[in-house]
Amino acid sequence: MDFAFTPAHERFRAELQEFCRKEVTADLFNEMKEAGEEHHPGFYRKLAERGWIGLQWPREYGGRALDNLHTTIFFEEMEYAFAPVGRYRGSVVFVGQSILAFGNEEQKRYFLPRIARGELTCCWLLSEPNAGSDAAALQLRAGEEGDDYILNGQKIFTSGAHASDYGMVAARTDPGAPTKYAGISLFLVPMNSPGLTIRPLWTIGGWRVNQEFFDSVRVPRTAMLGEKNTGWQNITRYTLNFERAAIAKTGTLLRLSDELTEYLKTARYAAGDRMRHQLAALRAEIIACRWLGYKVAWLYDQGLTPTNESSMIKALTVDLLYRLADLGSDILGYAGLLRGPEAPLEGHVEFLLRSIWFHLVGGGTPDIQRNIIAQRGLGLPRE
Ligand SMILES: Cc1cc2nc3c(=O)[nH]c(=O)nc-3n(C[C@H](O)[C@H](O)[C@H](O)COP(=O)(O)OP(=O)(O)OC[C@H]3O[C@@H](n4cnc5c(N)ncnc54)[C@H](O)[C@@H]3O)c2cc1C
């Protein structure tokens, strides 16, 4: 067991920090916050120019052939800086990674280099109005017609659908399958397809998600990702694991706990033991969580699938974000609820208090993560 980073990891982290100091300005943060967007095309282009999109992909597909720890370090530093990386996650972690694992050669050669160059962005359309936590209950139908499939139905809560060129759509291709898990296939669908309507939904944090209506959307047979009717067992479970680890906000936790610590050092009142102890206890949990994230990256590099650990890290980071934002508003008092130029800590506490609900649900609620840990990790029977 080796707990040290390599010189290459250290260099990469330093490079990211320097980049973020220069590029993630207060204006960029405010622009993204006001627009409710986790994506900024100009910033995304700069990530592509640096060769940071698709770090872990093979070189032949436009990647850098680096280990997964590089990707974990990337997210940690981007989150620490409050950089907009929502479409990065959608394009690289959700869709690109699934194409790499399950796509045919033609799909890999078409999509991956374009994603890596920042020319093509993607989103993931799994949830439906009656299939959220129970996503396998999805009803969007893909029926065969000659060499094409025709998609009819609805998706909901899609992050970044309006800022994506392609969507990875989960659809039912065999409604007569013996279980809800069988008979699902995935399709790579242009988001400007005729018959596909995207409408915004605004969340409590000000962030935009979307609902999509598929009215006889036609895609060729070649748009199918992986094998017909095996999309749930093979691809969706794999993608969900990747998603859960990648949306863990360890960098945000580190940043806010650093900021609150500095604030307490200079606060005009002496922080009582309660606040100091709460901050210290949270810091210990945040560091433990950070190491769990590194372990997940390492497990992927060993060719293993960390289902249990991915759910642990998702459940843990959400809980920590909630408690840290709560402690932040306690430490700052009413000032913690301010936004704009007068807000202390650049308004980060107010921002987190509003956006915590966004992080809570995406990738599956804490209840669902705990179900997975109970079943897969502890071997307990379903309730
Ligand atoms: C900001 C945001 C971004 C999102 N982005 C995407 C995206 O890009 N793509 C996508 O496909 N989806 C996305 N989603 C959808 C998200 O994955 C679902 O909202 C989530 O899985 C919960 O589904 P639901 O909202 O239908 O809640 P429900 O499934 O109706 O759950 C309601 C409540 O019941 C609890 N519950 C449900 N089932 C169980 C159970 N078996 N055991 C214990 N408790 C249970 C839940 O924990 C929750 O508290 C996003 C959601 C949000 C809010």
The ligand as an ORCA input file, in Angstrom:
! r2SCAN-3c Opt
* xyz 0 1
  C     -30.391     18.804     -9.922
  C     -30.719     17.485    -10.511
  C     -29.982     17.013    -11.604
  C     -30.295     15.792    -12.170
  N     -29.629     15.378    -13.289
  C     -30.049     14.268    -13.932
  C     -29.484     13.907    -15.192
  O     -28.608     14.593    -15.720
  N     -29.963     12.812    -15.821
  C     -30.952     12.033    -15.276
  O     -31.325     11.052    -15.898
  N     -31.509     12.348    -14.082
  C     -31.083     13.445    -13.407
  N     -31.665     13.796    -12.210
  C     -32.726     12.970    -11.672
  C     -32.343     12.252    -10.372
  O     -31.477     11.182    -10.632
  C     -33.659     11.805     -9.722
  O     -34.350     12.992     -9.365
  C     -33.405     10.962     -8.507
  O     -32.941      9.698     -8.904
  C     -34.642     10.823     -7.604
  O     -35.777     10.527     -8.360
  P     -37.166     11.296     -8.090
  O     -36.858     12.755     -8.127
  O     -38.155     10.774     -9.059
  O     -37.551     10.946     -6.617
  P     -38.327      9.637     -6.140
  O     -37.697      8.441     -6.734
  O     -39.783      9.826     -6.362
  O     -38.033      9.648     -4.587
  C     -38.775     10.424     -3.643
  C     -38.280     10.110     -2.245
  O     -38.489      8.705     -1.939
  C     -37.273      8.104     -1.534
  N     -37.203      6.739     -2.076
  C     -37.555      6.357     -3.322
  N     -37.320      5.027     -3.475
  C     -36.801      4.592     -2.319
  C     -36.346      3.314     -1.843
  N     -36.376      2.228     -2.622
  N     -35.859      3.232     -0.573
  C     -35.818      4.329      0.246
  N     -36.251      5.553     -0.147
  C     -36.724      5.687     -1.403
  C     -36.178      8.979     -2.144
  O     -34.954      8.882     -1.395
  C     -36.791     10.357     -2.056
  O     -36.562     10.899     -0.789
  C     -31.342     15.006    -11.607
  C     -32.056     15.483    -10.501
  C     -31.765     16.704     -9.968
  C     -32.587     17.224     -8.812
*
